[in-house]
C-alpha cells in the first residue's frame, strides 16, 4: 500500500481559497486513482473529487462543482485540491485516498473501494 500525507488545511473566511496537497510514497506504482473525501463533525465521510492517474479523468460531487479543482502531478505522486469560494458548509476534515484500479463516476465515490488513506487535514471556513 502507499503512504499518503495531506497538507494545506487551515482557517479561512467564507469566499476565501485553500489548496490541499497529498503526497504519496511507497507502492505508488499501484495507484490508478486518487480522491479527496471529507468528514464533518457527526457526519459520514463523503466524496469530494477524484482523478485518474495518467488519464486525467475527474469527477466532483455536485456541491463543489465550479469551486473546487482536483489535479495531479504524476511524476511526484502528488494530488492537489484547489478550493475557491469556500463556504462554511465546506468545513470538515479532508482526507486523501487511493485506489489501485480505475473507477467509474459511480464507483469512484464509494469510499469502501479505497485501500489507503491519509491522516486528514482540517479545513475550517468561518462566516
C-alpha positions as CSV (number, residue, x, y, z in Angstrom):
1,X,0.0,0.0,0.0
2,X,1.0,3.6,-0.5
3,X,1.5,6.0,2.4
4,X,-0.4,9.3,2.0
5,X,0.2,12.6,3.7
6,X,-2.1,15.6,3.4
7,X,-1.2,19.2,4.0
8,X,-2.6,22.7,3.3
9,X,-5.6,22.8,5.6
10,X,-6.4,25.8,7.8
11,X,-8.8,28.5,8.8
12,X,-10.2,30.8,6.1
13,X,-13.1,33.2,5.8
14,X,-16.1,32.5,3.6
15,X,-15.2,33.3,0.0
16,X,-11.6,32.5,0.5
17,X,-9.4,29.8,-1.0
18,X,-7.2,27.0,0.1
19,X,-5.0,24.5,-1.7
20,X,-4.7,21.0,-0.3
21,X,-1.8,18.7,-1.2
22,X,-1.5,14.9,-0.8
23,X,1.9,13.3,-1.3
24,X,2.1,9.5,-1.9
25,X,5.1,7.3,-1.1
26,X,5.8,3.6,-1.0
27,X,3.9,1.4,-3.5
28,X,2.9,4.3,-5.7
29,X,3.1,2.3,-8.9
30,X,-0.1,0.6,-7.9
31,X,-2.1,3.9,-7.8
32,X,-4.6,4.2,-10.5
33,X,-7.0,6.7,-9.0
34,X,-6.7,9.3,-6.2
35,X,-9.5,11.1,-4.5
36,X,-10.5,13.6,-1.8
37,X,-13.2,12.8,0.8
38,X,-14.3,15.0,3.7
39,X,-15.9,14.4,7.0
40,X,-17.8,17.0,9.0
41,X,-18.3,16.5,12.8
42,X,-21.0,13.9,13.4
43,X,-21.4,13.1,9.7
44,X,-20.2,10.4,7.4
45,X,-17.1,10.7,5.3
46,X,-18.3,11.7,1.8
47,X,-16.7,12.0,-1.7
48,X,-15.4,15.4,-2.9
49,X,-13.4,14.8,-6.0
50,X,-11.3,12.2,-7.8
51,X,-8.7,12.0,-10.6
52,X,-7.4,9.0,-12.6
53,X,-3.7,8.7,-12.9
54,X,-2.4,9.1,-16.4
55,X,-5.8,9.7,-17.8
56,X,-6.8,12.9,-16.0
57,X,-10.5,12.0,-15.8
58,X,-12.0,13.9,-13.0
59,X,-15.3,13.6,-11.0
60,X,-16.8,16.0,-8.5
61,X,-19.6,16.0,-6.1
62,X,-22.3,18.4,-7.1
63,X,-21.8,20.8,-4.2
64,X,-18.2,21.7,-5.2
65,X,-18.5,21.8,-9.0
66,X,-17.3,25.1,-10.3
67,X,-15.5,25.9,-7.0
68,X,-13.0,23.1,-6.4
69,X,-10.5,21.7,-8.8
70,X,-8.5,18.4,-8.5
71,X,-5.2,17.9,-10.3
72,X,-2.2,15.7,-10.0
73,X,1.5,15.7,-10.6
74,X,2.2,12.1,-11.6
75,X,5.9,12.4,-11.6
76,X,5.9,13.4,-7.9
77,X,2.9,11.2,-6.9
78,X,1.1,14.3,-5.6
79,X,-2.6,15.2,-5.9
80,X,-3.9,18.7,-5.2
81,X,-7.3,20.1,-4.4
82,X,-7.7,23.8,-5.2
83,X,-10.7,25.1,-3.2
84,X,-12.1,28.5,-4.2
85,X,-15.1,30.5,-2.9
86,X,-15.2,28.4,0.2
87,X,-18.4,28.2,2.3
88,X,-19.0,27.4,6.0
89,X,-20.5,24.1,4.9
90,X,-17.2,23.1,3.4
91,X,-15.8,22.9,7.0
92,X,-14.5,19.3,7.6
93,X,-11.5,17.1,7.8
94,X,-10.3,16.4,4.3
95,X,-8.8,13.0,3.5
96,X,-6.8,11.8,0.6
97,X,-7.3,8.3,-0.6
98,X,-6.0,6.0,-3.3
99,X,-7.5,3.2,-5.4
100,X,-5.4,0.6,-7.2
101,X,-7.9,0.2,-10.0
102,X,-9.7,2.6,-12.2
103,X,-13.3,3.5,-11.4
104,X,-16.4,4.9,-12.9
105,X,-18.3,8.1,-12.0
106,X,-20.3,6.0,-9.5
107,X,-17.7,3.7,-8.1
108,X,-15.1,6.5,-7.6
109,X,-17.4,7.9,-5.0
110,X,-17.6,4.7,-2.9
111,X,-15.2,5.1,0.0
112,X,-15.2,1.3,0.6
113,X,-13.1,0.7,-2.5
114,X,-10.2,2.9,-1.5
115,X,-7.3,0.9,0.0
116,X,-5.1,3.6,1.5
117,X,-6.0,6.8,3.4
118,X,-4.1,9.8,4.7
119,X,-4.4,11.1,8.3
120,X,-6.6,14.1,7.2
121,X,-6.2,17.8,7.3
122,X,-8.7,20.2,8.9
123,X,-10.4,22.9,6.8
124,X,-12.4,25.5,8.7
125,X,-14.4,28.2,6.9
126,X,-15.8,31.0,9.1
127,X,-18.8,33.0,8.1
